[in-house]
Amino acid sequence: MIMKEIQNGKELKKVETEDRSAPQVTPSRSMVMKEIQQGKELKKVTEIKDSSAPQYRPSRSMVMKEIQQGKDLKKVETKDSSIPQIKPSRSQMMAEILRGKALKKVQTNDRSAPQVHVADIADIDFTLDGVATMPSITSKRCAAEPQPTPDEDLVKTAVSAVKPLVVVFEKGGKLTEVQFDTSDLGFEYGPQKKSGLMSFCCTSAPNGKFAVTKVTRPELKSIKTGMLIKKVGDQEVTKDLELSEFKEMMAAAMKSIA
């Protein structure tokens, strides 16, 4: 189609192209000098400030010399903050007020009056007889009553969440239940020998027979040496329980109240 239009005499647009196929070579010094000798016009290069010289601060003598030669000095304003800031006394303030100094307007919020809860109409109950009954005083907390801080609530919650450890002892067919609030139980335990004498050798004692070997807290009057440990918390001390398993049971129980 283009060739047909050209054959029909369509005028073509003039297009100028720049040939960049030749490689860009940086001319050498000899080539540049040759072009200059042939009369090539040189491009004007803007002046570049030489910053290679080291920047040094003039000495006091040099500054004084420039001042003597008539150099204009720059005006500098300084703020003197060497004077100590002293809060005016009451007498000074009263003297300034008497001289007519204008005072700043200050708004204060008076909170000295106690905040008393006023019953809303929605809080009033009406009986079938039409008698209005006000809500009980204990059901509404007065705003002036001191409220517990979040830390106190947290401590109360934490204390109430700790469940005391209950250990059941047995001696002579009589069961004794003791509660512990700390991990210091106040007694030592070990396996019981068949003869009833205490020993720390686990090979000479049957499984499931663990007794108190020593009481370390004198205030525990209800715990005696030789008492069998029958129950720790919610776990029964079964007859087939080995010493290692019993120690793990006691360690887990003490962690619960630590």
Buried (B, 14 or more C-beta within 10 A) or exposed (E): EEEEEEEEEEEEEEEEEEEEEEEEEEEEEEEEEEEEEEEEEEEEEEEEEEEEEEEEEEEEEEEEEEEEEEEEEEEEEEEEEEEEEEEEEEEEEEEEEEEEEEEEEEEEEEEEEEEEBEEEEEEEEEEEEEEEEEEEEEEBEEEEEEEEEEEEEEEEEEEEEEEEBBBBBBBEEEEBEBEBEEEEBBBEBBBBBEEEEBBEEEEEBEBBBBBBBEBEEEEBEEBBEBBBBBBBBEEEBEEEBEBEBBEEBBEEBBEEBE
